[in-house]
Amino acid sequence: MDKWIVTYRGGFMNAAGPNCEEIKVEKTFMWGDERWHVPSVYVCDEGIVIDFCVERPPRLFKEYVNKWDIFHARRDDFTREQLAQIENENPDNIEFDAEVRANGEGLCYRNDFRTYYVPQDCMPDYFGKDKAAESAMEHYGLDPSMGWVIRRFVFGWEGCGSEIKTLTIKLKRRPEELPGIHFPTPENGGSVVFNHPVTGKEHKLTVQECVCRQIEENCDDEYAEHPVFYTALLFTVEPDLPENSFRLQDYNYGDDPRAKIAGQEKSQPAATGYAAVVMMTPDNEEPELVNDDGSAVRVHTAWSQFYFEPKENIEWYMTFNNWIMDDIDITVI
């Protein structure tokens, strides 16, 4: 393999700036039923680099590929609910955050990179090997009969100097997203009853206001025309759910931008290879509701996708965050 080099501003295969000093720590620990490795920590002028290597048994890849026919199926073959399940069951899908303290001081997250290794007998021969993953496996002596998820995190110094005496890490697993019901927009005051997919508890969603709006900002794009209409839904949930535990979104994907035709007023019906992201907040403050006992009722807000014409009846799709792992604290040095 090429010479193993780790820099503060480079990824797995890119060197940018001076080389970092490698400190071998060979830390292995279990997080749930997963075996994790922190083989080395790299000390740089601007901060530190940490590689996390997670073992993935080959059977997980084989079961996943066979169940979903991954190498032959198309995305359009699956429903939104199935796509969420496919994402959750992907053996390479290990999303987590890391909080690092060096010498008792918290470090600032700067960046992270990822690469994957899957044993050759778990995938067709026409899938190429990932050079970054192979380089990491060779450098760290990882078992090639196992699958591997390799994540590199970069942290900046925050006044603790460049000499590491102690290094601790708190790992936080991001939740998986579980599909819930999807339903057409009820009338104002109308309700939808649903069961939480984890607790099984029954909840009632009640619409307080549903209104179609138009974004005021003019997207100055000489090549494409963008949809500007969206629907805002204000609703309550009884019993209520924490704000970050669920999400309501448009079941459809909205209208794509349309390519403009030079010298003509009308646009072609589609444009490819272009995406626009617009951040929104409600035009007005959400109404304040009060129960009979005087307690406040929290109002949640959801926004649809964008359309070229006002869309009266949005089909809404509910998803739930499911935290599958407790946080874990690791002492590395």
C-alpha positions in Angstrom: 0.0 0.0 0.0 1.0 3.7 -0.2 2.7 5.2 2.8 0.3 5.6 5.7 0.0 9.3 6.3 -2.5 11.1 8.6 -2.9 14.9 8.5 -5.3 17.2 10.3 -6.9 18.6 7.1 -6.7 15.5 4.9 -9.1 12.5 4.6 -8.1 8.9 4.4 -6.3 9.2 1.1 -5.5 12.9 1.0 -2.5 14.5 2.7 -3.0 18.2 3.5 -0.5 19.9 5.8 2.1 18.4 8.1 2.0 14.8 9.2 0.4 14.0 12.6 2.2 12.0 15.3 0.6 8.5 15.8 0.0 7.3 19.3 -1.0 3.7 19.4 -3.6 3.0 22.0 -5.1 -0.3 20.9 -8.4 0.3 22.7 -11.1 -2.4 22.3 -14.5 -2.2 23.8 -18.1 -3.5 23.4 -20.9 -1.2 22.7 -24.1 -3.2 22.9 -23.3 -6.4 20.9 -20.8 -4.5 18.7 -17.0 -4.8 19.0 -15.3 -1.4 18.6 -11.6 -0.6 18.2 -9.7 2.7 18.6 -6.3 1.6 17.4 -4.5 5.0 17.3 -4.8 8.6 18.1 -2.9 11.2 16.0 -1.6 14.4 17.6 -1.4 17.4 15.2 -0.5 21.0 15.5 -4.1 22.1 15.3 -5.8 19.2 17.1 -6.2 15.4 17.1 -7.4 12.7 14.8 -9.1 9.6 16.0 -10.0 6.4 14.0 -12.9 4.3 15.1 -13.1 0.8 13.6 -16.3 -1.3 14.1 -16.5 -5.0 13.4 -19.4 -6.2 11.2 -20.0 -10.0 11.0 -20.2 -11.2 7.3 -23.6 -12.8 7.9 -25.1 -9.4 8.4 -24.2 -8.4 4.8 -25.4 -11.7 3.3 -28.7 -11.5 5.1 -29.2 -7.9 4.1 -28.3 -8.4 0.4 -30.6 -11.5 0.1 -33.5 -9.9 1.9 -33.6 -6.7 -0.2 -32.0 -7.9 -3.4 -29.8 -4.9 -3.1 -27.7 -5.4 -6.2 -30.7 -5.8 -8.6 -33.5 -3.7 -7.1 -34.1 -0.1 -7.8 -35.0 2.7 -5.4 -38.3 3.1 -7.1 -39.2 -0.5 -6.3 -39.6 0.3 -2.6 -42.1 2.4 -0.6 -41.0 5.2 1.7 -41.5 2.8 4.6 -39.4 0.1 3.0 -36.6 2.6 2.3 -36.5 3.5 5.9 -36.3 -0.1 6.9 -33.5 -0.8 4.4 -31.5 2.1 5.8 -32.0 0.9 9.4 -30.9 -2.7 8.5 -27.8 -1.7 6.4 -24.8 -3.2 8.3 -22.7 -0.2 7.3 -25.2 2.3 8.7 -23.6 3.2 12.1 -24.2 6.8 12.8 -22.8 8.3 16.0 -21.3 11.4 17.5 -18.2 11.6 19.7 -17.5 14.1 22.4 -13.7 14.2 23.3 -12.0 15.6 26.3 -8.2 15.9 26.4 -6.6 16.7 29.8 -10.1 17.4 31.1 -10.8 20.0 28.4 -13.5 19.5 25.7 -12.3 19.5 22.1 -14.1 21.1 19.2 -15.5 18.8 16.5 -14.1 19.8 13.1 -14.8 17.1 10.6 -15.2 13.4 10.0 -14.7 10.9 7.2 -15.8 7.3 6.7 -14.9 4.3 4.7 -16.2 0.7 4.6 -14.8 -2.8 4.0 -17.0 -5.7 3.0 -15.5 -9.3 2.6 -15.3 -10.2 -1.0 -17.6 -13.2 -0.7 -20.4 -10.9 0.5 -20.6 -8.9 -2.8 -20.3 -9.5 -6.5 -16.9 -9.5 -8.1 -17.8 -6.4 -10.2 -17.8 -4.2 -7.1 -14.4 -2.7 -6.7 -12.4 -2.6 -3.4 -12.1 0.6 -1.4 -8.4 1.6 -1.3 -8.9 3.7 1.8 -10.5 0.9 3.7 -7.8 -1.6 2.6 -5.0 0.8 3.6 -6.6 1.3 7.1 -7.1 -2.5 7.5 -3.5 -3.2 6.6 -2.1 -0.4 8.8 -4.2 -1.5 11.8 -4.0 -5.2 11.2 -7.8 -5.6 11.0 -9.3 -9.1 10.3 -10.2 -9.3 6.6 -12.8 -12.0 7.2 -14.9 -9.4 9.0 -16.7 -6.4 7.6 -15.6 -3.0 8.9 -17.0 0.5 9.3 -14.1 2.9 9.8 -14.8 6.5 10.9 -12.2 9.2 11.3 -13.0 12.1 13.5 -11.0 15.4 13.6 -11.1 17.6 16.7 -9.4 21.0 17.3 -7.5 22.1 20.4 -9.4 24.4 22.8 -6.6 25.7 24.9 -5.4 22.4 26.3 -2.1 22.3 24.5 -0.7 19.6 22.2 0.4 17.1 24.9 -2.1 14.5 25.7 -2.0 13.2 29.3 -5.6 12.0 29.5 -8.1 11.3 26.7 -11.8 10.4 27.3 -14.6 9.9 24.7 -18.4 9.9 25.1 -20.0 8.1 22.2 -23.6 8.9 21.3 -25.5 6.7 18.9 -27.9 8.6 16.6 -31.4 7.2 16.6 -32.8 5.1 13.8 -35.9 6.4 12.1 -39.0 4.2 12.3 -41.9 4.6 9.8 -45.3 5.5 11.1 -48.6 6.2 9.4 -49.3 8.4 6.4 -52.6 10.2 6.0 -54.3 12.9 4.0 -54.6 16.3 5.6 -57.6 16.5 8.0 -59.8 19.6 8.1 -59.0 22.2 10.8 -60.0 20.6 14.1 -59.9 17.1 12.6 -57.9 14.4 14.2 -55.9 11.3 13.3 -55.2 8.5 15.8 -51.9 6.6 15.7 -49.9 4.2 17.8 -46.3 4.7 18.7 -44.2 2.0 16.9 -42.0 1.4 20.0 -44.3 1.9 23.0 -47.6 0.9 21.3 -49.3 3.8 23.1 -52.2 5.5 21.4 -51.9 9.2 20.5 -54.2 11.7 18.8 -53.0 14.3 16.3 -55.3 17.3 16.0 -55.0 19.9 13.2 -55.1 23.5 14.5 -54.3 25.2 11.2 -53.4 24.2 7.7 -52.5 26.9 5.2 -50.8 27.1 1.9 -48.0 29.6 1.7 -45.6 31.0 -0.8 -41.9 31.8 -0.1 -41.2 35.5 -0.4 -37.5 35.2 -1.2 -36.9 35.4 -5.0 -34.5 32.7 -6.1 -32.3 34.4 -8.7 -31.4 31.5 -11.0 -31.0 32.2 -14.6 -31.1 28.5 -15.5 -34.0 27.1 -13.5 -37.4 28.0 -12.2 -38.1 26.8 -8.6 -41.4 25.8 -7.0 -42.5 28.3 -4.4 -45.7 27.0 -2.8 -45.7 24.9 0.4 -48.3 23.9 3.0 -47.7 24.6 6.7 -49.5 22.3 9.2 -49.9 23.3 12.8 -51.0 20.5 15.1 -51.1 19.2 18.6 -50.5 15.7 19.9 -52.3 14.1 22.9 -50.6 12.7 24.9 -47.7 14.9 23.7 -44.4 13.6 22.4 -41.0 15.2 22.8 -40.2 17.5 19.8 -37.1 15.5 18.7 -38.8 12.2 19.0 -40.9 12.3 15.8 -41.3 14.1 12.6 -44.1 14.9 10.2 -43.3 15.4 6.5 -44.7 15.3 3.0 -45.1 11.7 1.8 -44.3 13.0 -1.8 -41.1 14.5 -3.0 -42.5 17.8 -4.4 -41.9 19.4 -7.8 -38.4 19.5 -9.3 -37.0 22.8 -10.6 -37.8 23.4 -14.3 -35.1 24.4 -16.8 -35.6 27.8 -18.3 -35.7 28.2 -22.1 -33.7 31.2 -23.3 -36.0 33.8 -24.8 -39.2 32.1 -23.8 -41.5 32.8 -20.8 -42.5 29.2 -20.2 -40.2 26.6 -18.8 -39.6 23.0 -19.6 -41.3 20.6 -17.2 -38.2 19.1 -15.6 -34.6 19.7 -14.8 -32.0 17.2 -13.6 -28.9 17.4 -11.6 -30.0 20.3 -9.5 -31.2 20.7 -5.9 -32.3 23.6 -3.8 -32.6 23.8 0.0 -34.7 26.5 1.6 -34.8 27.0 5.4 -38.2 28.3 6.7 -39.8 29.5 9.9 -43.5 30.1 10.4 -44.7 33.5 9.1 -46.4 34.2 12.4 -46.0 33.0 15.9 -47.7 29.7 16.6 -51.0 30.0 18.5 -50.9 29.4 22.2 -53.4 26.8 23.4 -54.5 26.2 26.9 -56.1 23.1 28.5 -59.2 23.3 30.7 -56.9 23.0 33.7 -54.9 26.1 32.6 -51.8 24.1 31.4 -50.2 25.1 28.1 -50.5 22.9 25.0 -47.5 22.8 22.7 -48.2 23.3 19.0 -46.0 21.4 16.5 -45.3 22.6 13.0 -44.7 20.7 9.8 -44.0 21.9 6.3 -44.7 20.1 3.0 -42.3 20.0 0.0 -42.4 22.8 -2.6 -44.8 22.8 -5.5 -45.4 25.1 -8.5 -49.1 25.3 -7.7 -50.8 25.4 -4.3 -51.5 21.9 -3.2 -54.6 21.6 -1.1 -54.4 18.1 0.2 -50.9 17.0 1.3 -50.4 13.4 2.3 -48.4 13.5 5.5 -45.9 10.8 6.6 -45.0 10.3 10.3 -41.6 9.0 11.4 -40.2 8.3 14.9 -36.7 8.5 16.3 -35.8 5.3 18.2 -32.7 5.4 20.3 -31.2 1.9 20.1 -28.1 2.4 22.2 -27.2 4.1 25.5 -24.3 6.6 25.5 -21.0 5.1 26.5 -17.9 6.7 28.1 -14.5 5.4 27.1 -11.1 6.2 28.6 -8.5 6.0 25.8 -5.5 7.4 27.6 
